[in-house]
Amino acid sequence: MRAASLLKTAFPIVAQYSGLGAALALRYRGAGTIFMLHSVVENGDGYPDHSLRCPAGKLADALHFLREDGVAFVSLDEMLERLKFPSGRPFAAFTFDDGFADSLTQALPVMERFGAPMTVYVATGMIERSLDAWWLALAEWIRRSDRVALPQAGLAFDCSDAAAKKRAFVAIEAAIHRDYDLLPQVRVALADEGIDCHAQLDREALTVEQLRELARHPLVTIGGHTDTHINLALAPEATACREMMSNRRFLEGIIGKPVVHFAYPFGNARACGDREAAIAHAVGFKTAVTTRSGAIFSGHLDHLYALPREVLSADDTPPSLRCKLDGVYRAFQSHLGDPVARM
């Protein structure tokens, strides 16, 4: 096991049993936590993009742990009410990004079992099969290859076994998020490998009828996620506004209900900021979530378009979930700074 992997596994255990987590929780544990997922699968084996895939059994284990810990499962609308009128009981809200068909086929049955509300943020291009879902195509390239390389970027990775494939996906994805100018090289490589992004979408994305079925379920809220899953911060203001507004109207036209919650694609500091928060407000959304780490505090009532989330992943254990509830990761990532994550 690599040192980084060992540290990642050991840190939550040390934090829990040393008392460090409990000490940090005094400042960094908020009223509740929004958890972020993408795809929920029956079995997580064989997916290089494991960071985006949570096995249904792992989701059930996490929900069981949280319920036993006294955490209330709430919708985003109920979350807002609890921030305005605190109950004292911690809450968790669960969100699923992009618009995967398995939000219906895999995630919803688990959420039903626990009576847990879920918000599914859907990009127009997932439904229309027009999205440039490079991350799905990248995973397919890595899955079928023993070695992948982006020579112009000086990147090359062994992909000879499952662990190596996962490391390659994480490394390339991280490199892209550091420098989005790598994307054209990735697209060229995918085309050279004959990987059809639209075929990937057709296998994985919700259909119109599945979206309607999800929206009819009492536990489900449908949220916006732009038309093309664009990096909004890199787009002109008019484009960012159009992406949000058009997506909202598209979804409302399909499900016949208001769409008032939004997730920024990618959600990091290079993908959304104060400008994007102002646009989300102007377009008419009530909340917008990022991918920044942190708990939810009453102070977020003044920052409803910069709500942080914690990833719920296949790697989570009770100690790591405890760290997320207690805001431990926020404490370290902020260098013991402000507990309230903002833009």
N, C-alpha and C positions, 0 to 999 in steps of 0.2 A: 504494500500500500504506500502510495506516495505521501510525503510529509504534509503537503497541503490538505490532502484528503483526510489524513489522520487528525490534523488539527481541527478541521471542520467537524469531524465526528466527535472529537474529545471535548471541544470547547463548551458545548451546551451542558455536558455532564459536569464538567468542572464548575461552570457558572452556577448550576443548580445546587451541587452538594458542598461547595465552598461558602455559600451564602452571598456570593458576589451578585448573582441574579436578583436575589431578594433585596439587597441593598440598593441596586440600581432601580428596581421597581418602585421604590418610594418616590422617585422623581419621574421615571419614564413610563410607568404603567398608566395608561389613560383610562377612559371610560369603556373602551372596547377596541376591537381590531377588525379591519377589513382584510380578508384573505383573498389572494389572487391565484386563479388557476387558468389554464388554457384548455388543453385537451385531457379528457378522462378516458382511459383505455382499460380493457379487460385485463391485459397483462402488459407490463412495462418493458418486457424483454424485446430486443430487436429495434429499439428506437434510439438512434444517435441523439436526437433532440429530446433527451430524457428530461431536461429542465422544463420543457413545455408539456410533458406527459405525466399525469398522475394516475397510477392504477386505481381502479374503483375500490379495491380492498384497502388501499392506503388512505383514500378519502374517508371510507367508513371508519377506519381506526382513528383518524384524527377527530372526526365528529364524536365518536364515542369518548375519547379522552376529554374533549372540550365539554361535553355534556356532563360527564362525571365530575369535572372541575367546577361545575356550577355556572358555566357560561350560557347565556341566553342567545338563541339563534334568531336574528332579526333581518328584516328587509332594510334597504337603504332608507325608505321613508320612515320606518320605525326608528332607525338609528337617529335620524334628525330629531324626532320627538324625544328620544332619550337624552340627547344633548341639551335640548331646551328644558326638559324636566327630568333631571337625573333620578334614577331608581336605586343606585348603589350596586346593582348586580351587573357584572361585566357582560358585554355583548360581543358577538361575532357576526359579521356579515360576509357573505361568500359571493365572489364575482368570477365570471368565466369570460375570457376575452376572445374576440375574433368572430365566433360563429361556427364552431365545429358541430357537426351532426351528433357527435357523442355527448354534447351537452344534453341532448334529449335521450339518447339511447343508453348511455352509461352513467352520466352524472345525476340526472333527475331521479332515477330509481333509488339511488343512495340517499339523496336529499329527502325524498318522500319518506324513507324509512325513519329518518330522524326529525321529520317535520321542519326542515331547515329551508328558509327562503333562499333564493338564488337570483342574481342578476346576470344576464347574458348580454354582453356588449357585442354588437354585430356590425361588421363592416359591410357596406353595400356590395363591394366587389366579391365577397365570399358568396353571397346569394346569387349574384349574376355570373359567377365564375370568371370574372375579369381581373381579379386581384393579382398583382405581382408578388405572390407569396414566396419570396426568395428563400425564406427560412425553411419552408417545407421542401422546396426543391434542393436546397443545400443538404438537408438531412437525407434525402433520397440518394444524392450523389455519394455521400459518405457511406450510406448503408450498403451500396452495391460495389464499393471500391476497397481495395487493399491499401491504396495510397492516393491522397489528393494533394494538389499543389496549385498555388497561384504565383507563378514565377515572377511576374512583374512586381508583386508585393513582397517577394522574398519569403513566401510562406509555403511550407511543405509538411505533411503530416502522415505518419504511419496510421493505417486504419485496418490492421490485420486481425484485430479481435474486438469484441464488444466494448471493452474498457477504452481501448485506443480510439474507437469511433466516437465515443462520448466526449473524450478529451478534445478531439479534433473539432467537433461541432462547437463546443464551448469556446475554444480558442478563436475559431474563425468568426463566430457570432460576435464575440467581444471585440475583435479587431475591426469589424464593420461598424460597430457602435462607437468606436473611438474615431473612426475615419470613414464617413459614408462615401467617400470617393472610391472606396474599394468595390462598391456594388457593381459598377459596370464590368469590372474584371470577373466578378462572380457570375454575372449573367452570361458573359461570353463563354466561360468555362462550362456552365450548365448547358448552354446551347450546343457546345462541342460534344458534350456527353449524351446529347439527344434526350435530355430530361424535359418533359412537358409540364410546365407549371400548372396549366389549366387542367390537365388530367389529374394532377395531385389534388387540386381543389375539388374536382368533381367527386373524388373518392372520399374527401374529408369534410366538406362544407355542408351546412344546412341547406335544404331545399326550401322553397317558398312554403310548401305545405307543412314541413317540419317546423319552420319558424312560427307559423300560425298555431300549430299544436302546442308548442312551447308557451306561446303568449297566452293561450287560453287557460293554462294551468294556474291554480291559485297561489302556488309557491313561487312563480316565475315573474320577474320583471325584465323587460327588454330595454336595453340601453344602446346609445349611439357609440360609434367607433370610427367615424369618417367614411367617406366613399371608398377611398383607395388605400387605406392604412398608411397614409402619408406621414412623414416627419413634419409636423406642423410648424415647428420652429424654423425650419429651413425654407419654408414656402412664403411667398408674398402674402400680406395680410388678407387681400381679397380672396386668394386661393384657399387659405385656411378657413375663412368664414364660409365660403361656398362648400367646402368639404364637410363641415359640421352641419350646416343648414340642410344641404341636399340629402345627406344621410338620414337626418332626423325625419324629413318629409317622406323619404322612401320607406322607412320602417313603419311610420304611422300609417301610410297608405296600405301596407300589407296587413298589419295587425289590428288596425282600427282603434288604437288606443294612443294616448299621449306618450311620447318618449322624452323623459325629463332628466335622465341620468346619462353621463358620458364618461368614457375612458380615453385618455390621450394615447394614440399608438406609440409604442415604445416607452413613453412615460418618464424617461430619465431627464436629467438637467439639460441635455442637448436636444431634446425633442419637445419640450414644453416649458413655458415660463409665464411671466405676468401677462404678456400680450395674449397668449393663448387662453389664459384664465379669463381675461376680459372678453374675449370673443365668445367663449362658452357661455358666459353670463348673458351677453347681448343676444345670442341665438335663442336663449330661453331655457337652457338646462338649469336644473336645481342644484346639481352636484357634478363634479368632475374628479376622477381619480387618476393618480400618477402611479409610477412604480417605485417611488421613493419609500424607504423603510420607515416605520414608525407606528405608534398607536394613535387612536383618535381621542382628542380632548375636547372639552367644551369650547376651548379657544378656536377650534376649527369652524365654529359657527361664523367667524369672521374670515374664514379661508375655505369656503365650501368648494372652491374650484382648484384646490391643491391638496386633496385628501390623499394621505399615504396608504400604502397597502403592504402586507407581508405575504411573500410567496408561500403557498402550501404545495409541497412537492413530494415526489416519491422518496426523497431522502429524509423526510421529517420523522422525528421520534418524539416521545413525550418530553424529553429535556429541551429539544429544539423548539417545540411548540410553546413550552413554558417561557423560553427566552423571547419568543415573538410576542406573547401576551404581555410580558414584563417590560418590553421596549428595550431589551438589552442590545439588540443589533443597532437600533437607533442611537443609543448612548455611545457606542463605539464609532459608528460611522460619522456622527456629528462631533467626535472628539469631546464628549461630555458637554455638548452645547445644548441649545434650546430643545426641550422635549417635543415641542409642537412643530412637526415637519411642515414647512411651507415651500413655496416655489424658490 
